[in-house]
Amino acid sequence: MDETKIDRTAMGRLAKGLAFIIGATHPATVAMQTAADSGTEKDVKAARALFLKLKPGDRRAAMDMISD
């Protein structure tokens, strides 16, 4: 995954997708929602790092859920 920036709205949608796929209490989901709420660089980096640790299928499914 490249260093593409995503806006806070997209992160919020991605958090909802992750909640459906891996659960609302999973650390990656919580981090993504926190990053969407705060928008700070620290939170975004943490969310991205946890997102990249997910199984490729889970990442792809979450991204497919938010694609327009």
Biotite code that builds the C-alpha atoms (Angstrom):
import biotite.structure as struc

atoms = struc.array([
    struc.Atom([0.000, 0.000, 0.000], chain_id="A", res_id=1, res_name="MET", atom_name="CA", element="C"),
    struc.Atom([1.390, 3.379, -0.921], chain_id="A", res_id=2, res_name="ASP", atom_name="CA", element="C"),
    struc.Atom([1.471, 6.600, 1.099], chain_id="A", res_id=3, res_name="GLU", atom_name="CA", element="C"),
    struc.Atom([-1.859, 7.805, -0.291], chain_id="A", res_id=4, res_name="THR", atom_name="CA", element="C"),
    struc.Atom([-3.629, 10.307, 1.939], chain_id="A", res_id=5, res_name="LYS", atom_name="CA", element="C"),
    struc.Atom([-7.283, 9.679, 2.660], chain_id="A", res_id=6, res_name="ILE", atom_name="CA", element="C"),
    struc.Atom([-9.657, 12.188, 4.117], chain_id="A", res_id=7, res_name="ASP", atom_name="CA", element="C"),
    struc.Atom([-11.367, 11.887, 7.476], chain_id="A", res_id=8, res_name="ARG", atom_name="CA", element="C"),
    struc.Atom([-14.686, 10.953, 5.888], chain_id="A", res_id=9, res_name="THR", atom_name="CA", element="C"),
    struc.Atom([-13.087, 8.019, 4.060], chain_id="A", res_id=10, res_name="ALA", atom_name="CA", element="C"),
    struc.Atom([-11.361, 6.891, 7.271], chain_id="A", res_id=11, res_name="MET", atom_name="CA", element="C"),
    struc.Atom([-14.720, 6.931, 9.047], chain_id="A", res_id=12, res_name="GLY", atom_name="CA", element="C"),
    struc.Atom([-16.266, 4.829, 6.286], chain_id="A", res_id=13, res_name="ARG", atom_name="CA", element="C"),
    struc.Atom([-13.306, 2.474, 6.415], chain_id="A", res_id=14, res_name="LEU", atom_name="CA", element="C"),
    struc.Atom([-13.734, 2.150, 10.191], chain_id="A", res_id=15, res_name="ALA", atom_name="CA", element="C"),
    struc.Atom([-17.369, 1.129, 9.651], chain_id="A", res_id=16, res_name="LYS", atom_name="CA", element="C"),
    struc.Atom([-16.286, -1.445, 7.082], chain_id="A", res_id=17, res_name="GLY", atom_name="CA", element="C"),
    struc.Atom([-13.659, -2.814, 9.437], chain_id="A", res_id=18, res_name="LEU", atom_name="CA", element="C"),
    struc.Atom([-16.225, -3.014, 12.231], chain_id="A", res_id=19, res_name="ALA", atom_name="CA", element="C"),
    struc.Atom([-18.353, -5.226, 10.010], chain_id="A", res_id=20, res_name="PHE", atom_name="CA", element="C"),
    struc.Atom([-15.462, -7.421, 8.878], chain_id="A", res_id=21, res_name="ILE", atom_name="CA", element="C"),
    struc.Atom([-13.272, -7.809, 11.969], chain_id="A", res_id=22, res_name="ILE", atom_name="CA", element="C"),
    struc.Atom([-15.395, -6.342, 14.752], chain_id="A", res_id=23, res_name="GLY", atom_name="CA", element="C"),
    struc.Atom([-15.913, -2.965, 16.373], chain_id="A", res_id=24, res_name="ALA", atom_name="CA", element="C"),
    struc.Atom([-13.539, -3.683, 19.252], chain_id="A", res_id=25, res_name="THR", atom_name="CA", element="C"),
    struc.Atom([-10.590, -4.828, 17.114], chain_id="A", res_id=26, res_name="HIS", atom_name="CA", element="C"),
    struc.Atom([-7.589, -2.511, 17.644], chain_id="A", res_id=27, res_name="PRO", atom_name="CA", element="C"),
    struc.Atom([-7.415, -1.630, 13.924], chain_id="A", res_id=28, res_name="ALA", atom_name="CA", element="C"),
    struc.Atom([-11.067, -0.608, 13.895], chain_id="A", res_id=29, res_name="THR", atom_name="CA", element="C"),
    struc.Atom([-10.714, 1.478, 17.049], chain_id="A", res_id=30, res_name="VAL", atom_name="CA", element="C"),
    struc.Atom([-7.564, 3.147, 15.704], chain_id="A", res_id=31, res_name="ALA", atom_name="CA", element="C"),
    struc.Atom([-9.227, 3.938, 12.379], chain_id="A", res_id=32, res_name="MET", atom_name="CA", element="C"),
    struc.Atom([-12.236, 5.490, 14.108], chain_id="A", res_id=33, res_name="GLN", atom_name="CA", element="C"),
    struc.Atom([-9.957, 7.505, 16.396], chain_id="A", res_id=34, res_name="THR", atom_name="CA", element="C"),
    struc.Atom([-8.015, 8.764, 13.376], chain_id="A", res_id=35, res_name="ALA", atom_name="CA", element="C"),
    struc.Atom([-11.259, 9.687, 11.618], chain_id="A", res_id=36, res_name="ALA", atom_name="CA", element="C"),
    struc.Atom([-12.456, 11.594, 14.677], chain_id="A", res_id=37, res_name="ASP", atom_name="CA", element="C"),
    struc.Atom([-9.239, 13.444, 15.497], chain_id="A", res_id=38, res_name="SER", atom_name="CA", element="C"),
    struc.Atom([-7.434, 13.646, 12.172], chain_id="A", res_id=39, res_name="GLY", atom_name="CA", element="C"),
    struc.Atom([-4.070, 14.055, 13.897], chain_id="A", res_id=40, res_name="THR", atom_name="CA", element="C"),
    struc.Atom([-1.004, 12.745, 12.097], chain_id="A", res_id=41, res_name="GLU", atom_name="CA", element="C"),
    struc.Atom([-0.130, 10.516, 15.072], chain_id="A", res_id=42, res_name="LYS", atom_name="CA", element="C"),
    struc.Atom([-3.553, 8.828, 15.031], chain_id="A", res_id=43, res_name="ASP", atom_name="CA", element="C"),
    struc.Atom([-3.527, 8.443, 11.247], chain_id="A", res_id=44, res_name="VAL", atom_name="CA", element="C"),
    struc.Atom([-0.082, 6.780, 11.354], chain_id="A", res_id=45, res_name="LYS", atom_name="CA", element="C"),
    struc.Atom([-1.197, 4.386, 14.092], chain_id="A", res_id=46, res_name="ALA", atom_name="CA", element="C"),
    struc.Atom([-4.363, 3.471, 12.197], chain_id="A", res_id=47, res_name="ALA", atom_name="CA", element="C"),
    struc.Atom([-2.439, 2.912, 8.974], chain_id="A", res_id=48, res_name="ARG", atom_name="CA", element="C"),
    struc.Atom([0.108, 0.696, 10.722], chain_id="A", res_id=49, res_name="ALA", atom_name="CA", element="C"),
    struc.Atom([-2.607, -1.477, 12.259], chain_id="A", res_id=50, res_name="LEU", atom_name="CA", element="C"),
    struc.Atom([-4.510, -1.584, 8.973], chain_id="A", res_id=51, res_name="PHE", atom_name="CA", element="C"),
    struc.Atom([-1.419, -2.872, 7.171], chain_id="A", res_id=52, res_name="LEU", atom_name="CA", element="C"),
    struc.Atom([-1.032, -5.664, 9.749], chain_id="A", res_id=53, res_name="LYS", atom_name="CA", element="C"),
    struc.Atom([-4.443, -7.074, 8.842], chain_id="A", res_id=54, res_name="LEU", atom_name="CA", element="C"),
    struc.Atom([-4.742, -10.073, 6.536], chain_id="A", res_id=55, res_name="LYS", atom_name="CA", element="C"),
    struc.Atom([-4.724, -9.004, 2.887], chain_id="A", res_id=56, res_name="PRO", atom_name="CA", element="C"),
    struc.Atom([-8.237, -10.365, 2.411], chain_id="A", res_id=57, res_name="GLY", atom_name="CA", element="C"),
    struc.Atom([-9.568, -8.294, 5.304], chain_id="A", res_id=58, res_name="ASP", atom_name="CA", element="C"),
    struc.Atom([-7.877, -5.153, 3.970], chain_id="A", res_id=59, res_name="ARG", atom_name="CA", element="C"),
    struc.Atom([-9.241, -5.743, 0.486], chain_id="A", res_id=60, res_name="ARG", atom_name="CA", element="C"),
    struc.Atom([-12.747, -6.425, 1.777], chain_id="A", res_id=61, res_name="ALA", atom_name="CA", element="C"),
    struc.Atom([-12.750, -3.206, 3.802], chain_id="A", res_id=62, res_name="ALA", atom_name="CA", element="C"),
    struc.Atom([-11.498, -1.191, 0.831], chain_id="A", res_id=63, res_name="MET", atom_name="CA", element="C"),
    struc.Atom([-14.127, -2.798, -1.421], chain_id="A", res_id=64, res_name="ASP", atom_name="CA", element="C"),
    struc.Atom([-16.826, -1.778, 1.029], chain_id="A", res_id=65, res_name="MET", atom_name="CA", element="C"),
    struc.Atom([-15.909, 1.903, 0.751], chain_id="A", res_id=66, res_name="ILE", atom_name="CA", element="C"),
    struc.Atom([-15.303, 2.013, -2.999], chain_id="A", res_id=67, res_name="SER", atom_name="CA", element="C"),
    struc.Atom([-17.876, 4.082, -4.830], chain_id="A", res_id=68, res_name="ASP", atom_name="CA", element="C"),
])
